[in-house]
Amino acid sequence: MTVDWSECELVECIAGKMGGRPVVKGTRIEPDVIVQEEELGRTPEETHADFPTLPVDAILRIRTFAHEHQIAA
């Protein structure tokens, strides 16, 4: 799934941080990883266990945003 993260309030792109790739604000976690976890069948709670600094609510919001803003490939 390809997503345009530019309108997501939870995501930022900063030159020099992770090569300017989108990351969840205040982290080095790429939102695409959160989406990939869902595609692998992992629950929000399982994803949270892998990324404990990311609240379950934020994981759910990122997943919802991805589904609403995916770009047709």
N, C-alpha and C positions, 0 to 999 in steps of 0.2 A: 504494500500500500504506500503510495506516495502522497504526502501531505504538505500543504503550504502552511507552515507554522507562523507566518508573519503576523497574523491577526490574533494569535493565542496569547492571552494576558499572562499565562504561566511560563511562557517560553521567551528566551532572549537570544540574540546573536551578537556577539562581541568580537570584533577583530582581535586576534591574538589569543582568544580563549577557545580552545578546542578547534583551532583552525577556522574560526568564524562560523562553525556549524551551529545549528540550533541546539540549545541546552535548556533544561528546566532552570528557571531563575534561581540564582544563588547556589547552583550545583554544577557538576560537570556531567550530569546525566542527560543523555540525548533522549528526546521524547520518542524518537523512532524505536528505541530499545523498549520503552514501555509498551508501545503498540506491538512489537514483536513478541513480547512476553504473552500478551493476550492471544496472539495468533497461535502460540504454542500451547494454549489452553490453560495458562496459569491464571489463578484468581488474583484480584487486586491485593488480597492479603498475602499471597505468596510473593507477589512482586514487591510488596512492602517489606517482606522479610529479607529480600535481596537488596533493597534500597531503603534502609530504615529511616533515612533523613527525609524521605518523601512520604507525606501522609497519604493514607488510603483515599481520602477525598480528592487530593490532587491527581492521583493515579486515575481515578474514575473520570475526572474532568478532562484530563489529557486524552483518554480513550474516547470519550464522547466527542471532543473537538475533532479528533482524527477521523472519526466516522462521518462527521458532518462536513469536513473540509478536504476529503480525499480528492486527488486529482486523477482523472481517468488516464490510464496508461496506454 
